[in-house]
Amino acid sequence: MIEHVHRLDIATYFTRDEGSTARPPELGDDDLRSLYGYPARLDRPWVRVNFVSSIDGAVTVEGASAGLGTPADKRVFAVLRELADVVVVGAGTARTENYGGARTDPDLARRRVVAGLSEVPPIAVVTASGRVDPTSRLLTDTVVPPLVLTSARADSDNLGRLHTAGARVEVVSDGDVTGQAVVAALQRRGLRRVLCEGGPGLFGTLTADGVVDELCLTTSPQLVAGAAGRIAISPGAHPTPMTRAHVLGDDDGTLLTRWVRRGE
Ligand SMILES: NC(=O)c1ccc[n+]([C@@H]2O[C@H](COP(=O)([O-])OP(=O)(O)OC[C@H]3O[C@@H](n4cnc5c(N)ncnc54)[C@H](OP(=O)(O)O)[C@@H]3O)[C@@H](O)[C@H]2O)c1
């Protein structure tokens, strides 16, 4: 007997048919900022992770996440960046997606300052090898210097080149960078509203190390099949119970879910 299946009554819509009263009101940007607000008065980094996947779990289409994005996902992606002190990303994603610095404009910078944030969140790249190109957009297309969190195993010559190119390089571990080392490095810099944009390798480490507080997951309304991986990869399984904070829906079928670690 199935006892616990019930219809979600918390779906909220981004858009509304003219004249319809049957649907909840459309969400504006202020609503989204409120729905995705970080806990107030953090005394430690709060690690939020954001991903988009297909319905069948693919994290990429032809090697990149762009093919999964939808208008609602892009809107929430921007809101999440607006609310963050720092955007953390694995070097694999920075390389594949050709990461540059976070975009800004005067209104966005002003809203951030009013909210007690810096004008632009820096990108923090996690790399064991130090293999981040000093001529990449991370260094050349940014208004704030990136942070490179790395290991004593990294190529020291390249770390020197990254430093010369303007990166703030910090060796935070002897081997692979642990979730705890990432969190401690961000805490030392007072960066507590953490937004991790992946990729699956880094998310796997953060989950395995028990430092993920929250996952924002967009389900893109499509099947993809193929050989794409899933959103988290680690050598072993680390079940981490989460509770559902909200589910938002857009008319195109996009689902935006927010999950918080149980007990938070
Ligand atoms: N759908 C989405 O929302 C989404 C989001 C992000 C990424 N992606 C996709 O995911 C793919 C990249 O996957 P990926 O697993 O390679 O991503 P990743 O986790 O960003 O990159 C793995 C690399 O990051 C560094 N790294 C990650 N965790 C580390 C740790 N604990 N310690 C030290 N270094 C660490 C290492 O770099 P070094 O090799 O330099 O040591 C490692 O090789 C891309 O195709 C990208 O498009 C999709």
PDBQT file of the ligand as one rigid body, heavy atoms in Angstrom, charges set to zero:
ROOT
HETATM    1  N1  LIG A 301      24.944  21.452 -14.806  1.00  0.00    +0.000 N 
HETATM    2  C1  LIG A 301      25.583  22.212 -13.935  1.00  0.00    +0.000 C 
HETATM    3  O1  LIG A 301      24.959  22.930 -13.142  1.00  0.00    +0.000 OA
HETATM    4  C2  LIG A 301      27.092  22.190 -13.920  1.00  0.00    +0.000 A 
HETATM    5  C3  LIG A 301      27.762  22.929 -12.944  1.00  0.00    +0.000 A 
HETATM    6  C4  LIG A 301      29.150  22.878 -12.917  1.00  0.00    +0.000 A 
HETATM    7  C5  LIG A 301      29.843  22.098 -13.835  1.00  0.00    +0.000 A 
HETATM    8  N2  LIG A 301      29.165  21.406 -14.758  1.00  0.00    +0.000 N 
HETATM    9  C6  LIG A 301      29.887  20.574 -15.726  1.00  0.00    +0.000 C 
HETATM   10  O2  LIG A 301      30.690  19.649 -15.030  1.00  0.00    +0.000 OA
HETATM   11  C7  LIG A 301      31.838  19.349 -15.826  1.00  0.00    +0.000 C 
HETATM   12  C8  LIG A 301      33.095  19.456 -14.980  1.00  0.00    +0.000 C 
HETATM   13  O3  LIG A 301      33.095  18.373 -14.065  1.00  0.00    +0.000 OA
HETATM   14  P1  LIG A 301      34.289  18.173 -13.037  1.00  0.00    +0.000 P 
HETATM   15  O4  LIG A 301      33.957  17.053 -12.123  1.00  0.00    +0.000 OA
HETATM   16  O5  LIG A 301      35.576  18.161 -13.787  1.00  0.00    +0.000 OA
HETATM   17  O6  LIG A 301      34.145  19.515 -12.269  1.00  0.00    +0.000 OA
HETATM   18  P2  LIG A 301      34.918  20.223 -11.107  1.00  0.00    +0.000 P 
HETATM   19  O7  LIG A 301      34.589  19.626  -9.794  1.00  0.00    +0.000 OA
HETATM   20  O8  LIG A 301      34.623  21.641 -11.327  1.00  0.00    +0.000 OA
HETATM   21  O9  LIG A 301      36.439  20.023 -11.462  1.00  0.00    +0.000 OA
HETATM   22  C9  LIG A 301      37.236  18.963 -11.031  1.00  0.00    +0.000 C 
HETATM   23  C10 LIG A 301      38.581  19.583 -10.879  1.00  0.00    +0.000 C 
HETATM   24  O10 LIG A 301      38.461  20.643  -9.918  1.00  0.00    +0.000 OA
HETATM   25  C11 LIG A 301      39.496  20.562  -8.997  1.00  0.00    +0.000 C 
HETATM   26  N3  LIG A 301      38.953  20.046  -7.770  1.00  0.00    +0.000 N 
HETATM   27  C12 LIG A 301      37.669  19.682  -7.516  1.00  0.00    +0.000 A 
HETATM   28  N4  LIG A 301      37.580  19.261  -6.264  1.00  0.00    +0.000 NA
HETATM   29  C13 LIG A 301      38.801  19.379  -5.713  1.00  0.00    +0.000 A 
HETATM   30  C14 LIG A 301      39.344  19.110  -4.451  1.00  0.00    +0.000 A 
HETATM   31  N5  LIG A 301      38.594  18.626  -3.471  1.00  0.00    +0.000 N 
HETATM   32  N6  LIG A 301      40.651  19.351  -4.234  1.00  0.00    +0.000 NA
HETATM   33  C15 LIG A 301      41.409  19.835  -5.207  1.00  0.00    +0.000 A 
HETATM   34  N7  LIG A 301      40.970  20.097  -6.445  1.00  0.00    +0.000 NA
HETATM   35  C16 LIG A 301      39.671  19.877  -6.678  1.00  0.00    +0.000 A 
HETATM   36  C17 LIG A 301      40.515  19.630  -9.605  1.00  0.00    +0.000 C 
HETATM   37  O11 LIG A 301      41.258  20.478 -10.460  1.00  0.00    +0.000 OA
HETATM   38  P3  LIG A 301      42.764  20.215 -10.902  1.00  0.00    +0.000 P 
HETATM   39  O12 LIG A 301      42.634  19.208 -11.995  1.00  0.00    +0.000 OA
HETATM   40  O13 LIG A 301      43.228  21.548 -11.385  1.00  0.00    +0.000 OA
HETATM   41  O14 LIG A 301      43.513  19.725  -9.713  1.00  0.00    +0.000 OA
HETATM   42  C18 LIG A 301      39.640  18.654 -10.368  1.00  0.00    +0.000 C 
HETATM   43  O15 LIG A 301      40.310  18.012 -11.407  1.00  0.00    +0.000 OA
HETATM   44  C19 LIG A 301      31.865  20.326 -16.961  1.00  0.00    +0.000 C 
HETATM   45  O16 LIG A 301      31.452  19.656 -18.114  1.00  0.00    +0.000 OA
HETATM   46  C20 LIG A 301      30.837  21.366 -16.571  1.00  0.00    +0.000 C 
HETATM   47  O17 LIG A 301      30.201  21.901 -17.692  1.00  0.00    +0.000 OA
HETATM   48  C21 LIG A 301      27.798  21.424 -14.818  1.00  0.00    +0.000 A 
ENDROOT
TORSDOF 0
